[in-house]
Amino acid sequence: MENNNNKENETKQDEEQTQVINPWQVSSKGKIDYDKLIDQFGCQRLDQSFVDRVHRLTNRSPHIFLRRNVFFAHRDFNEILDGYERGEKFYLYTGRGPSSEALHLGHLVPFMFTKYLQDAFKVPLVIQLTDDEKCMWKSLTVEESKRLARENAKDIIACGFDVSRTFIFSDFDYVGGAFYENMVKVAKCVTYNKVVGIFGFTGEDHIGKISFPPVQAVPSFPSSFPHLFSGKDKLRCLIPCAIDQDPYFRMTRDVAPRLGYNKPALIESLFFPALQGETGKMSASDANSAIYVTDTQKAIKEKVNKYAFSGGQDSIENHRKYGANLEVDIPFKYLSFFLEDDEELEHIRKEYGSGRMLTGEVKKRLIDVLTEMVERHRAARAAVTDEMVDAFMAVRPLPNMFA
């Protein structure tokens, strides 16, 4: 009997090791199992009723990321909507760890969706640039991390955020005062054993890493921004993010009631897959796994044609006979993220899945979609000046943030 128990434990450990999902690593031996991830993290699936409700409350068409289940899981999003329906306000919080000169398409996903939420619900937004985190996790100097934060801020601003409702801050510049007080309060509530259990830190990790989680936690508390939310300590916070960031906010949600704050709500996305397949997310450290917002039309075409993993068959004859495996086909996955036209996407699904449409045709359509998107972003970014960055990052009140 003891041997059977050992085998069961080994099987369970093997299953757990087939995918590693945390804020710093996303990898899987096969396709990422999001249902398993929901069970493991303890969040809830975002079903069609939420999409319909957002449509009704905002009186505008739901974003394609909502319609197509790109944002697929949540924590207490229903409570945010309940409060909104009663006339209660909330604010948005998202962030970016600046580790590369330019963003890739995976980095853009949460910002594109957050912009939609800001416009649809007419609410303020805080965007955290964790330049301190990247300095501690990567071989970057403080100065280089701060420089990259400002460069990444230009890409974020190019997404079209409203400066009258948006505060972007760098941790190196902003942490102090009420923000730091909240960090200390959180730190006192989380034991070393707990932080190791949540994040998997080891004895080889330096103490900066272990002390960082409170920094990412406290933007979800309104009192961390006295210039914005003075006297509004009960204001709810909604965090759009990829699901690998969930551990930070599980910790935050555990601590919040003990400090007299509401638990932050989350709306969480799938990973934007690497060109090579869905065993990981698009990575800034592998240029061939990613489409960057700085890539030329030629580079996009070469990357899609050379690296985008295809679910098509090994010969035209077999493809016509069996059709494409859309579950693994990266060109189709990317189109499901970025092709706005629902009818066209459904047409491609049927034609490509049945074998009547070839991989080359799907890749060509994707190249067109990505090229247009990247060129539009590049033009918007070129218009972002240093003065505009300063305006978004200025510590100032936002008098019409709920108007």
N, C-alpha and C positions, 0 to 999 in steps of 0.2 A: 504493500500500500504506500509505503514511504517513497519507493521508486516512482510510482505513478504520480505522486504529488510533485516530486522533483521534475518529472517530465513536463507536467502541466505548467510549472513555474518557468521552466526553460522556454516552453512554447510561448508563454505570455511575454517573456523578456525579448524573444526574437521578434514577436509582432511589434512590440514597442520600439525596437531598434530599426524597424523597416522605414520609419519616417522620423526625422528629427526636426521639430519645429520650435524655435525660440526666437527672441528678437535679433539674434546675431547669426543664426544658421537655419536655412530651410533646405532640407534634402530628403529624398525618398528613394527606396530601391525600386519602386514602381510608381504608378500614378498616385498623387497625394489623395488620401482618403479623408475627405472633408467631414463626412458623417462621423467618422472615428474621432476627428479633431473636436467636433462639437461636443461629443460625449466626454472626451478627455478634459477639455477646458471648462465644460459645464455652462456653455452659452446656449442660446435658443436659435432655431432656424427661422429665417425671415420668410414668411409665406406670402401668398398673393393678397391676403387680407390687408397687409401693411401697405403694399403698393397701391391698392384701391383707396385706402384711407388717406395716404399722403396726397393722392390725386384730388380727393374730395376736399381736404383741408386747405390745400395750397391753390386749388383751382388752376393748376397747370399740369401739363403732361409729365408723368414721372420720367426721370432720367433713364437713359438706356441701361446704365449700371444697376438701376433698381429693377427695371422691367426684365432684364436678362439674368438676374440672380448673380451678378458680379459681387454686389453687396448682399451676402446670403445669410449672415448670422447677426445676432444682436444681444445686448443685455439692456433690459428696461427701456427699449425704444418705445414700447407701448405706453410707458409712464410719461415720457416726453410728449407724445401725441395727446394723451389724456389731459395733461396740463395745458398744452397749447390750445386745445379745444375749450378749456375753461377760461382762456384769456391770459394764462401764465406765460411769461417769457422764459427763454433759455439762451445759452450761448454755445458756440461751437469751439472746439479745441482740436487741432491736429498739429503735426510737426514733421520735421525733416532732419535727418542726421547728415550733415554736409561732408561727404567723404570723396566727392568727385567734382571735377570742374563743371560738368554739365549733367543734367538729369537725363535718364532714359525713360521710355514710355511707362514702365512699371512705376516709376516715381510719380509720374503725372496723374495716375489713376485716382489716388485719394484727393488730390487738389482739384481735379476736374469735378469730382462729386461734391466736395465741400463747397465749391463755388455755387453749384446748383442749389445746395441746401441753404446757403447764405441768401441767395436771391429769392428762393421759393418761400422761406419762412421769415425773411427780413430780420435777421438776427446778427449780433456781433460775433466776431471770430478772433481768436488768438492763435498765432502760429509760432510754435517753439522751434528754434534752430539749435539743435543739441551739439554745438561745436565743442563743448567740453567732453561729451561722450566720445566723439570721434577722435579727439586728441588722446583719450585714454585707451580706446580699442584699436586704433590704427597707429602706424608710425608717422604721425603728423605732429608738427610743432604747434604751440598755442597760436602763433602768428598765422601759420598756414590754415589752421582750422577756422580762424576768424575771417580770413580772406575768402575761403570757400563758402562760408555762411553767407556773405554778402553776394557772391556770385550766384549761389543757389536762390537767394531771395529774389534776384532779377527774374529767374525762370518762374518762380512762384507768382510774382506780381503779374507776369505775362499771361497767366491763366485768367486774368480779368477781375481780380478781387476789387471790392469797393473800399477805397482808402478811408471813407468816412465810417466804415463799420469794421475795419481790420487793423489789428495790432500785431506786427511781426517782431519777435524779440530773439536776440542771441543770448544764450545762457551766460557766456562770459561777460556780456555787457549788463544784463538785467538782474541777475541773481543777487539778492540782498534784501534788506528791509522785511516787509511782510511776507514776501516770497520765501526768504530764508527761514523766517520764523515757522512757516508751515512745513518746510523741509525738516526742521529739527523735530517738530511735533510728530511727523510721520516716522522719522528715524527711530524715535523712542518707542514706537508701537510695534516695530518689526524686529524680531530676534534674528541673530546670525543664522540659527538653524533654519528659520523660516525662509530667509532670503536665499539660502543655499538650496532649499527644497524647491522654491519657485523657479529660480534662474539657473540652477546647476553650477554655481561657482565652485571652484576647487581651491585647494591650498596654494596652488601656483598662481592664482589670480591676484593682482595687486589690489590694495585696499580701496583705490579709487573706483574700481568697478563695483565693489560691494557697496560703496556709499552712494552710487549714482541713482538707483531707483527712485528715491524720494524727489529727485530733481524733475523726473518725468511725471511723477504722480501729481505734484501740487498745482500745475496749471488747471487742473480740474476742480480746484477750489476757488470760488470767486474772490475771496479775500486776498489771494495772491496778487491781485491787480487792483490795488486801492484807487488808482487813477481812473479806473473804468467802472468798478462795481462797488464803490464805497456804500456801506449800509445795505448791500444786497447779498448777504451771506447765504441765503437759502436759494439763490438762483441755481437752476439745474444746468448741468453741462452735458453736451452730447459730443462724443468723440468718434469721428469717422477715421478708420485706420485699417490696415491689413491685419489679418487674424494673428500673425506672428507677434504683434505688439500686445496681445491679450494678457500675458503674464504681468506686465506692469500694472494693468488696471484691475486685475484680480486682487493684487496686493492693495491697491488704492481703495477699492470698494470694501475690502475687509476693514480698513483703518478708518474710512470716512465717518461712519456713525459715531465712533469713539471720540472723534474730534468735533462733533456737532455739525458735520456737513452732510449734504445729500450724496449718495453714491453716484458717481458719474455713469451715464448711460453710454453704450457703445453701439456703433453700427459697423460691421466688419466685412472686409472684402476677401475674395479669393486672391491667390497670388497671380501676378501676371507672369505667365510661364516663360522660361528661357526659349530661345529659338530651337534649341536642341531637343526640347521635350518637357513634359510636365513632371519631371522628377525634382525640379527645383524652381526657384523664382529667377526672373531676369536679374543678372548681377552686374554691378558697376565694375567689378574686378575682372570680368571676362568680356572684353569688347565684342567678341564674336557671339556672345549669348544675348546681346542687347541691341536695340535700336535707340540711338541717342537723338535728342532734340537738335543736335548739331550735325547729324549725318546728312550728307548730300543725297540727291536723288539717285546718283550712281551707287553710292554706298548702300543705300536702302535696298536697291534692286539686287546688288551682289549678295548681301546678307540673306535676304529672303530666298533667293534662288539657290544659294549654296548651303545655308545652314538650317533653314526652317524645316523641321521634321515633318514628313508627309505621312498621312494615313492612306495614301493611294497604293495601288497594287504594283507588283514588280514588272508588269508588262501591260501594254494598252489592252491586249486581249483579256487578261485577267481583270483589269480595272473595269472594262465594259461589263464583264460577267459578274463580278462580286461587289463593285463599288468601293468607295473610300471608307475607311474606319474613322468616323468623325470624332470618336472619343479620344484619339491620340493625335489627330491632325492639327498642327500648330497654325498653318495659314487660316484654317476655318475658325480656330479659337480666337485668333487676333481679330478676325472680321466680326466675331460675336461681341468683342469689346468695343470696336470703333466704327463699324458700319451702321450709320444711323437708320437706314431704311429697313424696317422690319420685314416688309414683303420681299425685298431683294435677298435678305439673309435667308428667309425661308425657302426661296427659290433655289439658292445655292445649296442649302441643306439637302433638298430633295434631289436635285440634279447631280450633285457631287456624290452624295451618299448612294445613289443608284448606279453610278458609273457613267452617266451620260455627259457629265462635265469632267474634264481632266485636271490633274494637279496644276499643270502649267497655267490653265485659265484662272484658277482660284488664286494662284500666287500673283498673277498679273493684276487682278482686281485688288488684292491686298497692297501691292506696291503702290498703286494709284491712291488708295485711301490713306496709307501712311505718309506718302510724299506730300499730299495736300495738307495733312494735319501738321506735319513737321515744319513745312514751309510757312504755314499760318502762324505757328508758335514762334518760329525764328524771327518773323517780321515783328510780332508783338514784343519779343524780348529786345530786339534792336532799338525799340522806342523807349525802353525803360532806362532812365538816367540815374546817376548816383543821387541826385536830389530827390527823385521819386522813392528810392530805397530809404533815404533819410526820413522822408515824410511818413512812410509806413512804419518805421522803427522808432519814431519819436514817441517818448512817454508823454501821452497827452490824453485828455478826455475825448470821448467820441459822443458829442452831444445828441446826435440824431441816430444813435445805433439801433434803436428799436422802431424807428419811424418808417 
